[in-house]
């Protein structure tokens, strides 16, 4: 085998043994710095990988979901709140008007003396009791309906 | 393993001196490792990537270095494995056969702007890329680097006898290729 190895020089002897390749200028001078920079870059993200790094995708999905819900929920709630409010305000307004109708403003009372005010209230009550009197109701039915109509409707 | 190398390994394994020791390691072996890789993959950019990967592996695994071989042997072993893995990846990605890996390397050589050799040197390189991977590595280490078989045996983890046989067959094939080219 040794003889064969020695012959190789003769067999491939015409071919120069020096390196036929070259490298870019300053390649070996700058290699160590480039390598250390790459090592630094590769190590940094590994160190910063905290729990947040792994939860980040899930948190992003949750945040997106919350955002979409917010976009839908707020206008819907606002709509129902507004319509509900308008209903209650109408109701409130009606109640107020009824109350205010029943109430006699204090400013109006101040125009009357106590005696005048009491006689006015008494006349009103007499008028009201006249309208719901049973005798008057019986007279009205007797005048306008036959006995058959009364029996048939009951 | 001499005392300087032992000290370098100790510094590489200690947190305080690690970075400085690593820079010494890089500067000491970068040229020899680069040319070893370059002769396997031929293209400069590929060789540069692989050399960086080799040193990154060393940086990450220096604590597991058992010191049963020299740093030089360990580094060359990693460099050889990385280079072969690179070629295997090329083969997997391209779904190419061994012959097509030779074609890939031949194309790399033809388009390499950093190839300065003459016509005969180019023919020799084209003959080398036709060899099977192991024979190619053995040929380069023996013919160009004039490495001892014992050293090669440690790096490639192959017996001296098998390496001699590989080199013998490689020379024969190269010779035949060159003869064919002359016709």
Interface residues (C-beta under 8 A of the other chain):
Chain A: X1 X4 X5 X8 X11 X12 X14 X15 X16 X17 X19 X20 X21 X22 X23 X24 X27 X28 X31 X32 X34 X35 X36 X38 X39 X42
Chain B: X19 X23 X26 X27 X30 X31 X34 X35 X38 X42 X44 X48 X51 X52 X55 X56 X59 X112 X114 X115 X116 X117 X118 X120 X121 X122 X124 X125 X142 X143 X144 X164 X167 X168 X171 X174 X175 X178
